[in-house]
Amino acid sequence: MRWPNLIRLFALVALLSQASQAQLVRVKDVAQVQGLSDLQLVGYGLVVGLQGTGDGSSSAIASQSVRNMLRNLGLEIDQKQIRSRNVAAVMVTAKLAPFAKSGTRLDVSVSSLGDARSLSGGTLLMTPLKGADDEVYALAQGALGTGGGVSEGFAGASLRQNITSGGVIPSGGIIQRENFANRLDQGPLRFVLTNPDFTTSEAMAESIRKEFGAASAVVEDAATVRFEGTEGNAGRAALIARIENLKVQVAKIARVVVNERTGTIVAGSEVRLQEVAVTHGNLTVRVEPNNSVSQPGALSAGTTAVVSNPRIEAQEDKGQLRVIPQNANVGELVQALNAMGASPRDLIAILEAIQRAGALQAELVVM
């Protein structure tokens, strides 16, 4: 990414952050009812119909599974005779949403378990999906999609695009059993924040108090707000829907996220810097081989030899000293470092150094 584009990106982030400071969000976007959560499902299955890209003969998992499947269908076959690469052993996962009813469909994800090169064009055979209690909650089956991935090979050459060892089956699972752990009982009604924060939880409680009365909400901790009001004649479901649509001001955390592998930097307008002086110089070391031939003297018993005399040069660019004023944001820091000729990766190193110096008033997250 070029520096002018990077500066415009930081300016856009700052403008969006300033515009969103006065924007209110719904309670349902930042919190959920305590006790209502997705149920993780997992299962083991077989993908068939592959074009020679399935598990190899060395994979005992797939061959054993094929033998067991054929035995259940009334066909007995020796495991040594199973050499098809059109089959792959896979793990199937899904999420069962709260209050999902029997007969409805859900999306499933499929991932290769063996050494299959690609699952493109395959079909998942009927696979039971179980929860942590070892009960079957759904059955998955259907044609597998890998998002347009390509994995081809010929004569030692290979071409691969996207990840083809996994895929999804939209609406490929049918729910067989409801998650009875999720119920709207008559106990205390609590809302849990996705990102715990005392300021946000107090703001959410204040929104509830304005709607239902001064004593209708209590902040238990940074993540939990307990409803203390009356449900009314409409019932608990209507009460939850009413609270979920209340508006709340979400407190933002000053944070800078850095990805050193890609050179990506993301920061909000809340990030501030203390007054700090920054200098940055690049040290370049160049080593050039210089081989010479050494000849022995006349009438000597020596032999001709090659002697290595490498030339080593070191060059350090003159760093420019820049003073970053107090309460400057990251956008102003980028403009100052741009004048110094620093690259995006240089900015990552400088941000880490500023954070260690205690001048970065934000959390620095390095990925």
N, C-alpha and C positions, 0 to 999 in steps of 0.2 A: 504494500500500500504506500502510495506516495505521500509526502508530508502535507501538501496542500489539501489532499483528500482527508488525511487524518485530522487536520485542524478543523475542517468543515464538519467532520463527524463529531468531534468534541463539542463544537458550537451547537450542533443540532441536539446532542444529548443534553446540554445545559438548558437550551430553550424548552425542550420537552419536559425536563425536570421542573423548571420554574412554572411551566403551564399546569403541571399536574399537582403542584403544591396546594392549590386551592380546590382541587377536584376531589369529590367524595366518592367512595366506592361502597358497594353493597356488603352487608355482613356475610352473605353466602359466598362472596369472592375471597374472603380472608379467613373464614372460620367455618367449622362444621359442628354438628351436634355430637356430643360425646357419646360413644358407644355405637355409632353408625359408621361402619367402615367396610371397605372391600374385603372379600375373602379370596385369598390366593389359592389357585388351583394348579395342579401339576399332574402330568401323566406321561406314560411311555408308549410310543407307537411306532408304526412303520410307514414309510413313504415309498410307494411303488410307482412304476411307469417312467423311471428315469432312463435317459439315453446313455447308459454305460458310465454314469457319473456317480453311482452309489458307492456303498461300502465295498472294499476289496475282500478277497478271499481270506485275508489274514484277520479280518474282523469277525471274531466268534460271536459277538452280540447279535449282529444282523442275521447270520446263518441260523443260530439257535432260535431266534424269534420267528423266522420263516418256517422252520420245522415245527415249532409249537403251533403256529397259526394253521398250517396245513393239517396237522393232527386233529385240531379242533374241528376242522371241516371234513374229517373222515378220510384223509389221505395220509398214509404212512410213507415216509421217504427217509433215506439215509442222509445224515447231515453232510457227509463228505461229497454228496452229489450236488449240493447247493453251491453254485459258483456264479450266480448272477450278480452283476454289478448294477442292476436296475432297481435295487432295493437299498434303502438307507434306514438305519435306526435313528430315531429322533426323540427329543423331549418336547412335550407340548405344555404350554402354560397359558393361563387365562385369569381374569379377575371377575369375580361374581359381585355385582353391585348390590348394595342394600335393597331389600324388598323386591329383588328380581323374582319373577314368578316362573313356575314350571311351564315349559313349552316355549318360552321366549329364547331368543338367540343372543349370542355374544361372540366377540372376536377372539381368535386364538392365535398364539405365536408358536412357530415351529422352528427348532434348532437342531442341527445335526449333532449326533452323539459319537459317531465313528469317524472314518477317514473319507467320507463322501466329498467329492470335489464340488458338486452342485446339486441343489434340490429343484432347479428350474424344470417346470413341466410335470412335476410329480403330483401324486394324489395321496393324501393321508387317509389310511384306513381307520375304521371306527376305533376311537381311543377313549377309555374312561378317564375323566379328570377328577382327582380326589383332593379333598382339603386336608388340613392338619389333623383332623380327627379320623382319617382313613375312610371317610364316607365318600361315595361317588355323587358329585353334584352336577356333572354335565358330561355329555358325550360329544366328541369332536370328530369331524370327517369332512373331506372335501378337497377340491383342487387348490394347490398351494401356489401363491404368488410371491415372487422374489423382488418385486419393484423394478423390473426391467433389467435385472442383473444378467451378466454374460460371463461364462467361464468356458473357454474352448482351448483345445490343445491339439497339435499335430506335428509330428516329426521333431519332437523336442522343444518346439516353440509353444508358447501359451499366451492367451489373451484373457484378462479378467477385468470386469467392470462391475463395481458395486459388490456387495456381499451376497454371495449366492448360497452360502451354507446355512441360511436361515430365511424365514419368510413368514407371512401371515395368511390367514384364511378369514376374510371378512364374513361375519355371521356364520362361522363354521362350527360353532358349538351350540348345542341345544340343552337348556337347563332341565335337569331331571329332579332336582331337589332344592327347595328354598333354604336360605340361610336364616334359620329360626333364632339365631343369636341376636339379630337386629330386630328389636321391638320397641315401640313407643310405650313404655310402661308409665306408671304413675309416680316414679321417683323424681328427684330434682332434675330440672332441665338445665343442662350446661352447654355452653358453646366454647369450643377449643380453637384457638388461633393457629393457623398454619405456621406462622413465624412468631414465636412468643415475644412479647414486648409489653412492658408495663404501661407505656404511654398509649399504645393502641388499645389495649384491653380496657383502660379507663375511659378512653374515647368511645368504645363500643358500649360500655356500661352506661355512659351518659346519654347516648342515643336511645337506649332502651328506657331509661328513666324519663326522658322527655315524652316518650310515646305511652308508657304504662304507669307512670307515677314515680315519685321520688325514692321510694323504697323497693322498686321492682327489680333491681339488679345489684349484685355484689361481685366485686373483683376478688377472686380467691388467690390468684397468682398471676404471673406474667402471661400465662397461656389460657386461663380459664375464667369465664364469666358465668355466674349462676343466676338464673332467672328466679325471682321471688314473688312475682305478681300472680294474678289469678288467670286461669285459662279461659274462662268464659264458656258460653254454651256451644261455641263452634267446634271445640275439641282441640287436642294437642297438635294435630297436623296443621290446622289453620293457624294456630298460634306460631308454630315454627316458620310457616311461610310468611307470616307478617313480620317476624323479627328478621328473617333472612333478607328482606327487602329494605330494611332500614339503612340509612347512609351513615358512614363513619369515616373519619379522617385517619388515615394510616400514617404512623410515624415512620420516617425513613432513616436508614442506617447509613452513615458515611462509610463507604466501602469502595476500594479499588481492586478489581479482579484482573489478574495478569496471567496470560498463557504464554509461557516462555517458548513452547514448541512452535507456535504459530506467530508469535509477536503481537498477539491481540491484547488490547488494553481497554477495559470498560470502567468508567467512573461516572458518578452522578454529580450534580451541582452542589451537593451538600459537602463534598470533600474540600477542605481548606488546608492551607499551608502556613506554618509560622515563617517568619523572616529567616531566610537561609541563603548562603552563598554556595553556588554550584560551579564547579569547573570540571571539564571532561576532556581528556586527551587520549589519543590512540597510540599505542606502542606497536610498531611493526618490526619484526625480526625476520630477516631474510638470510637463508643459508644456501650458498651456491657451491656445488662440487667443483673441485679443481684438482684433477689427477695429472701427475707428471711421472715421467719414466726416469729411474735412477740407473745409470750405467756404472758398472764396476771399473776400477782403475786398470790400466794396462798391466798385464802379467800378474794380475791378482786372482785369487781363487773365488771371488765373489760372482754373483749371478745378477742378471738384470731383474729389477723389481719395479712395480708401480706404487708410487707414493701418493697418498691422498693429502692434499693441503686445502681444505675447504675455506672459502671466504665467508665470514659472518659479518653482517651489517645490521645495525639497530637504528631505527628512526622513530622518533616520538613527535607527533604533531603538537603544536603549541595549543594548549587548552585556553579557552577564553573564560574569564571569571564573570559570572552573572549573579546579580543579587535579586532574589525573588522576594517581593514585598510581602508583608504580613497580610493574612486573610486572602491571599491569592487563590484562585481555583485552578483545577488541572488544565483548563483551556489556556489560561495565561502562562502556566508553566510550559505547555507545549509550544506556544509562540516564542517564548524566550529560548527554549532549547533548539527550536528550528533555526533561530538566528546564529546559534553556535554550530550548526551543521550536524547535530546529533540525529541518528536514525531511530526508528521505532524500537529496535532492540536496545539501543543505548538508553532510551527513555526508561525501559524496564529496569536496567541496572541503576539508573539515577533514582528512580522511585524507591527501589529497595534501600539505597544508601540514605535517602531522605527519611525513610521510615525508621531506620536504625538510629539516625541522629535525633529522633524524637520530634521532627518538624512536620511530619505528615499527620494531620488530625483526622485520621480515618483508619479503618482496618484494611490491611493489605493482604489479599488472598492470592497466593501463587499456585497455579495449577500445573 
